[in-house]
Amino acid sequence: MKIIILGAGQVGSSVAHNLASEANDITVVDQNLALLRRLAEQVDLRTVQGYAAHPEVLIQAGIEDADMILAVTNSDETNMVACQVAWTLFRTHTKIARVRSLSFTNYPELFGRETIPIDVLISPEQLVTDYVSRMIEIPGTLQVLDFAEGRVRLVAVKAVAGGPLVGHQLKTLYEHLPDVECRVAAIYRQGEEAIQPEGTTVIEAGDEVFFIAAKEQIARVMSELRKRERPYHNILISGGGNIGRRLALFAQDHYHVKLIEKNRERAKRLSETLEKTIVLEGSGADETLLLEENIDSIDVFCAVSNDEEANILSAMLAKRMGARKVMALINRASYVDLIESGPIDVAISPQQATIGSLLTHVRRGDVVMVHSLRRGAAEAIEAVAHGDYRSSKVVGRSIEEIRLPKGTTIAAIVRDERVLIAQRSLRILDGDHVILFLLDKKRIHEVEGLFAVSATFFL
């Protein structure tokens, strides 16, 4: 697939790394030559220096026969104009743009074939807000991912000594919960070692376990891996930017929320718009302020300012002072690697959240959802099976008959409104939504090939 990425910043670079590794033809456009040179040294792709919305720059990048344009510069206006130019002059098939400002996204009628021709709007701030809100809803989780419009969830949780399943074989889970439909999709041990689960696999304390189940069964499965946690009530947000404000808007109707913002004018504006949130002027790394706000009674501390170093320091301080769970917004992958084994419970990566959303539209075949996991090394995808026994490699076959790539697990099938957890004898039908976990993302093309339909079958 020929893809043009506009913007070589953190999101653009992360997307380029992911897509270039999958044999796509990638060109990156940016005004910053130093960024382009650094990216070209790391990844096999083309670069073009210039203003992303100018037609002559897009022509130089190869827009005339591009399959897709990803406009992810730091300017909403540039992204929107670039998509307009790509459609009006070159009829580019797929146009995806990052649009961050609520001043635009609050008016969906702005976007359409006859107005601003953007096929997919990406808002990293909203994606991060959704990501964090799901973890707040389910205490004790490291990650919560939705499939099939929320009917199925893939949950990551750390196994803790004392959990009924810890120290026992995985098949014990199904003996303890015979009436619960669930499937363990992957286990990560000691931070990096990936284990494809079998019935005889023994769960150890500290294992990061990914399992899939219907939404209403998540709490019961988690109780096998760790002591069930009490619900969250008190939330403290450090940083009143786009993400902090959106988080407060989500949480203030269900939790007791405080927000710390160091900029006086912004804090004043937030106090006027967030009616149910207590807004404080100050720094999230101010020990005195945290003591005054009873940090030891805070259930969730979210550091989501634009300064990732400040986020790391304030989250570490909050944890040391007694906050129950701490999260920090971190952009650099190298920082994520450093802190994952430390006191910070969850490192929030806007890039990974954004990449998963973008990959949904890049994957071949009928892929309706992609979640990028483990800093891009693994993926969970939701693909729709089409065809019949002759035209498809999956339809009409039981799961045990399907030759899955190494490290790939079919975790569940959604058929109409029913959630069917994968069993070896379960047969896939035309129209089923199949949820797969890939330990090795490099196998994605083999998975796409499984769901491709032969030319003799017409949808």
C-alpha positions in Angstrom: 0.0 0.0 0.0 1.3 3.5 -0.9 0.9 5.8 2.1 1.9 9.4 2.5 2.3 10.6 6.1 2.2 14.3 6.7 4.1 15.2 9.8 7.3 13.7 11.2 6.6 14.5 14.9 6.0 11.8 17.5 2.8 10.5 16.1 4.0 10.6 12.5 7.3 8.9 13.3 5.7 6.2 15.3 3.2 5.4 12.6 6.0 5.4 10.0 8.0 2.9 12.0 5.0 0.6 12.3 3.8 0.8 8.7 7.3 0.6 7.1 8.0 -2.6 8.9 5.1 -4.2 7.1 6.4 -3.7 3.5 4.3 -0.6 2.8 5.6 2.1 0.5 5.9 5.1 2.9 6.7 8.7 2.2 6.9 11.3 5.1 6.5 15.0 4.6 7.6 17.6 7.1 9.2 21.1 7.1 11.8 20.1 9.6 14.8 18.6 7.7 16.5 17.3 10.9 13.5 15.3 11.8 13.3 13.8 8.3 17.0 12.9 8.3 16.7 11.2 11.7 13.7 9.2 10.6 15.3 8.2 7.2 18.3 6.8 9.1 16.0 4.6 11.2 13.4 3.4 8.7 13.4 2.4 5.1 11.1 5.2 3.6 11.2 8.3 1.4 11.1 11.8 2.8 10.1 15.2 1.3 10.7 18.5 2.9 8.0 21.1 2.5 4.7 22.5 3.7 2.3 19.5 3.9 -0.8 21.2 2.4 0.9 22.6 -0.8 -0.1 20.7 -3.9 3.4 20.8 -5.4 4.8 19.2 -2.2 2.2 16.5 -2.3 3.0 15.8 -5.9 6.6 15.4 -5.0 5.6 12.9 -2.3 3.6 10.9 -4.9 0.1 11.9 -4.1 -1.1 11.2 -7.7 -1.1 7.4 -7.1 -1.2 7.2 -3.3 -3.7 4.9 -1.7 -3.9 6.8 1.6 -2.9 10.1 3.2 -2.4 10.4 6.9 -2.3 14.0 8.0 -0.9 14.1 11.5 1.0 17.4 11.6 0.7 19.6 14.8 -1.7 21.9 13.0 -5.4 20.9 12.7 -5.8 23.5 9.9 -2.9 22.1 7.9 -4.3 18.6 8.2 -7.7 19.6 7.1 -6.5 21.6 4.1 -4.1 18.8 3.0 -7.0 16.4 2.9 -9.1 18.9 0.9 -6.2 19.3 -1.6 -5.7 15.5 -1.8 -9.3 14.9 -2.7 -10.0 17.9 -4.9 -6.9 17.7 -7.1 -6.0 14.0 -6.9 -9.1 12.1 -5.7 -7.0 10.3 -3.0 -9.1 7.3 -1.9 -8.5 7.4 1.9 -7.9 10.5 3.9 -7.2 10.4 7.6 -6.5 13.5 9.7 -5.6 14.2 13.2 -7.9 17.0 14.5 -7.5 17.8 18.1 -9.5 21.0 18.8 -13.0 20.6 20.1 -13.8 23.8 18.2 -13.8 21.5 15.1 -14.7 18.1 16.4 -17.8 19.4 18.1 -19.3 20.2 14.6 -19.3 16.8 12.7 -21.2 18.4 9.9 -18.0 20.1 8.9 -16.6 16.8 7.6 -17.9 15.0 4.5 -17.5 14.5 0.8 -19.1 17.8 0.0 -17.5 19.8 2.8 -14.1 19.0 4.3 -13.4 15.5 2.7 -11.9 13.6 5.6 -12.8 10.0 5.8 -11.5 9.3 9.3 -11.0 11.9 12.1 -8.3 10.9 14.7 -8.2 12.7 18.1 -5.3 11.3 20.2 -6.7 13.3 23.2 -10.1 11.5 23.0 -8.4 8.1 22.4 -6.3 8.6 25.5 -9.3 9.7 27.5 -11.2 6.6 26.5 -8.2 4.5 27.3 -7.8 5.9 30.8 -11.5 5.9 31.5 -11.8 2.2 30.9 -9.0 1.5 33.4 -10.8 3.7 36.0 -14.0 1.8 35.4 -12.3 -1.5 36.2 -9.9 -1.2 39.2 -6.7 -3.2 39.0 -6.4 -3.4 35.2 -3.3 -2.4 33.2 -5.2 -2.2 29.9 -8.8 -2.5 28.8 -9.6 -2.8 25.1 -13.1 -3.0 23.5 -14.2 -5.1 20.6 -17.6 -5.6 19.0 -18.8 -2.2 20.2 -17.9 -3.0 23.8 -19.6 -6.4 24.1 -16.2 -8.1 24.4 -13.2 -6.8 26.2 -9.5 -7.8 26.2 -8.0 -7.0 29.6 -4.4 -7.0 30.8 -3.9 -7.6 34.5 -0.9 -8.4 36.7 -1.2 -11.7 38.6 -0.6 -11.2 42.3 0.5 -13.8 44.9 -2.6 -14.9 46.7 -4.8 -15.0 43.6 -6.6 -18.3 43.4 -5.1 -19.1 40.0 -1.5 -18.0 40.8 0.8 -21.0 41.1 -1.7 -23.3 39.3 -2.2 -24.5 35.8 -4.3 -22.4 33.5 -6.9 -25.1 33.1 -7.8 -24.5 36.7 -9.4 -21.2 35.7 -12.1 -23.1 33.8 -12.6 -25.5 36.7 -13.1 -22.6 39.1 -15.4 -20.7 36.8 -17.3 -23.3 34.8 -20.2 -20.9 34.0 -17.9 -18.1 32.7 -16.9 -17.8 29.1 -13.3 -16.5 28.9 -10.0 -17.2 27.2 -6.4 -16.3 28.1 -4.9 -14.9 25.0 -1.3 -14.2 26.1 1.0 -14.1 29.1 4.1 -11.9 29.5 6.6 -13.0 32.1 9.3 -10.8 33.6 8.3 -7.9 31.4 9.3 -9.3 28.0 9.1 -13.1 27.7 5.9 -13.9 25.7 4.2 -17.2 26.4 1.4 -18.6 24.3 -0.9 -20.1 26.9 -1.8 -23.8 27.1 -3.9 -25.6 29.6 -0.8 -26.8 31.5 0.8 -23.3 31.7 1.4 -22.3 35.3 0.5 -18.7 36.2 3.2 -17.0 38.3 3.0 -13.9 40.5 4.0 -10.9 38.4 2.8 -12.3 35.1 1.0 -9.9 32.9 -2.0 -11.8 31.7 -4.2 -10.8 28.7 -7.6 -12.4 28.7 -10.8 -11.9 26.8 -14.4 -12.2 28.1 -17.8 -10.6 27.8 -17.9 -7.2 29.5 -20.1 -8.4 32.4 -17.7 -11.3 33.2 -14.4 -9.3 33.5 -14.5 -8.8 37.3 -15.0 -12.6 38.0 -12.0 -13.5 35.9 -9.8 -10.9 37.4 -10.7 -12.2 40.9 -8.9 -15.4 40.0 -5.6 -13.5 39.3 -5.6 -11.0 42.1 -7.5 -9.9 45.1 -10.7 -8.1 44.0 -10.1 -4.3 44.4 -12.6 -2.0 45.9 -14.1 0.6 43.4 -12.4 3.9 42.8 -13.9 7.0 44.3 -11.3 9.8 44.5 -9.4 10.9 41.4 -6.7 13.5 41.1 -5.6 14.8 37.7 -2.4 16.7 37.2 -2.5 18.8 34.1 -5.4 20.8 32.7 -4.7 20.6 29.0 -6.9 18.9 26.4 -6.6 15.4 28.0 -6.9 16.6 31.6 -10.0 18.6 30.8 -11.6 15.7 28.9 -10.8 13.2 31.7 -12.4 15.6 34.3 -15.5 15.9 32.1 -15.8 12.1 31.9 -15.1 11.5 35.6 -16.8 14.3 37.4 -20.3 12.8 37.1 -19.2 9.5 38.7 -16.3 10.2 40.9 -14.9 12.9 43.3 -12.5 14.7 41.0 -9.7 17.3 41.7 -7.6 18.8 39.0 -4.2 20.6 39.4 -3.2 23.1 36.8 -0.1 25.4 37.2 -1.2 28.1 34.7 -3.4 30.6 36.6 -5.5 31.7 33.6 -6.1 28.1 32.4 -7.0 27.1 36.0 -9.5 29.9 36.2 -11.1 28.9 32.9 -11.3 25.3 34.0 -12.9 26.2 37.3 -15.6 28.0 35.3 -16.3 25.1 32.9 -15.8 22.0 35.1 -18.7 22.6 37.5 -18.3 19.3 39.5 -14.5 19.3 39.6 -12.3 21.0 42.2 -9.7 23.0 40.3 -6.4 23.8 42.1 -3.7 26.1 40.9 -0.3 24.6 41.4 2.1 21.8 40.4 1.4 18.1 40.6 4.9 17.6 41.9 4.4 20.0 44.8 4.7 17.7 47.9 3.0 20.3 50.2 0.0 20.6 47.8 -0.3 16.8 47.6 -0.3 16.5 51.3 -2.9 19.2 51.7 -5.1 17.4 49.2 -4.8 14.1 51.1 -2.8 12.2 48.4 -2.9 9.1 50.6 -6.7 8.9 50.1 -6.5 9.2 46.3 -7.5 6.1 44.4 -6.2 7.2 41.0 -3.6 9.9 40.2 -3.3 10.8 36.5 -0.4 12.9 35.4 -1.4 14.1 31.9 0.4 17.5 31.4 2.3 18.3 28.2 5.6 17.8 30.1 6.4 14.1 30.3 9.3 14.5 32.7 7.0 16.4 35.1 4.4 13.6 34.6 6.9 10.9 35.6 8.2 12.8 38.7 4.7 13.8 39.9 3.4 10.2 39.5 6.4 8.7 41.3 5.9 11.2 44.1 2.2 10.6 44.4 2.8 6.8 44.6 5.5 7.3 47.3 3.1 9.4 49.3 0.3 6.8 49.2 -1.8 7.2 46.0 -3.4 3.8 45.3 -2.8 3.8 41.5 -0.7 6.2 39.4 -0.7 6.8 35.7 1.7 9.0 33.7 1.3 10.3 30.1 4.6 9.6 28.3 5.4 10.2 24.7 8.9 8.7 24.3 9.0 4.9 23.9 12.4 4.9 25.7 10.8 6.5 28.7 8.0 3.9 28.7 10.6 1.1 28.8 12.4 2.7 31.7 9.4 3.2 34.0 7.4 0.1 33.4 9.2 -1.9 36.1 9.2 1.0 38.5 6.6 2.6 40.9 4.4 4.0 38.1 1.5 1.6 37.5 0.5 2.6 34.0 2.4 4.4 31.3 0.0 6.1 28.9 1.3 6.4 25.3 -0.8 8.6 23.0 1.2 7.2 20.1 0.2 3.6 20.7 -3.5 4.6 21.1 -3.3 6.6 17.9 -1.5 3.9 16.0 -4.1 1.3 16.8 -6.8 3.5 15.5 -4.9 4.2 12.3 -4.0 0.6 11.7 -7.7 -0.3 11.6 -7.8 1.6 8.2 -4.5 0.3 6.9 -5.1 -3.4 7.4 -6.1 -5.4 4.3 -9.4 -7.3 4.4 -12.5 -6.5 6.5 -10.7 -5.4 9.7 -12.9 -3.3 12.0 -10.7 -2.9 15.0 -7.0 -2.9 15.7 -5.3 -2.4 19.1 -1.5 -2.0 19.2 0.0 -3.7 22.2 3.3 -4.1 24.0 4.7 -0.9 22.4 3.7 -2.1 18.9 5.3 -5.6 19.1 1.9 -7.3 19.4 -1.6 -6.7 18.1 -5.2 -7.6 18.8 -7.5 -7.4 15.8 -11.2 -7.9 15.0 -11.7 -9.2 11.5 -14.9 -10.1 9.7 -15.0 -13.5 8.0 -16.6 -13.6 4.5 -17.2 -16.2 2.0 -17.9 -20.0 2.1 -15.8 -23.1 2.5 -14.4 -22.9 -1.0 -13.6 -19.2 -1.2 -12.3 -18.6 2.4 -9.6 -20.2 4.4 -11.6 -19.8 7.7 -15.3 -19.9 6.9 -16.9 -23.3 7.4 -13.9 -24.5 9.4 -13.5 -25.3 13.0 -10.8 -23.3 14.9 -8.6 -26.4 15.2 -8.7 -26.8 11.4 -7.3 -23.3 10.7 -3.6 -23.1 10.2 -2.9 -20.0 12.3 0.6 -18.3 12.1 2.9 -19.1 15.0 2.0 -17.0 18.1 -1.5 -16.2 16.9 -4.6 -17.1 18.9 -8.3 -16.9 18.1 -9.7 -15.6 21.3 -13.4 -15.1 20.6 -16.1 -14.9 17.9 -19.0 -12.4 18.0 -21.9 -13.8 16.0 -24.9 -11.4 15.8 -25.3 -10.4 19.4 -23.7 -13.4 20.9 -20.1 -13.7 22.3 -18.6 -17.1 21.7 -15.3 -17.7 23.4 -13.0 -19.8 21.2 -13.1 -23.6 21.5 -11.3 -26.0 19.3 -14.5 -27.3 17.8 -16.1 -23.9 17.2 -16.9 -23.4 13.5 -16.5 -20.0 11.9 -19.5 -18.8 9.8 -19.8 -16.1 7.1 -20.2 -12.7 8.9 -18.6 -13.7 12.2 -16.4 -11.1 13.9 -13.2 -13.0 14.8 -11.0 -11.5 17.5 -7.3 -12.6 17.3 -4.2 -11.9 19.4 -0.8 -11.8 17.7 2.2 -12.1 19.8 4.3 -11.1 16.8 2.9 -8.3 14.8 5.1 -9.2 11.9 2.8 -12.1 11.2 -0.1 -9.8 10.4 0.1 -10.3 6.6 -0.3 -14.1 7.2 -3.5 -13.3 9.2 -4.7 -10.9 6.5 -4.2 -13.7 4.0 -6.4 -16.0 6.1 -9.3 -13.6 5.9 -8.9 -12.7 2.2 -11.7 -14.0 0.0 -10.9 -15.6 -3.4 -11.9 -13.6 -6.5 -14.7 -16.1 -7.3 -16.7 -15.0 -4.3 -18.7 -11.8 -4.6 -19.8 -10.0 -1.5 
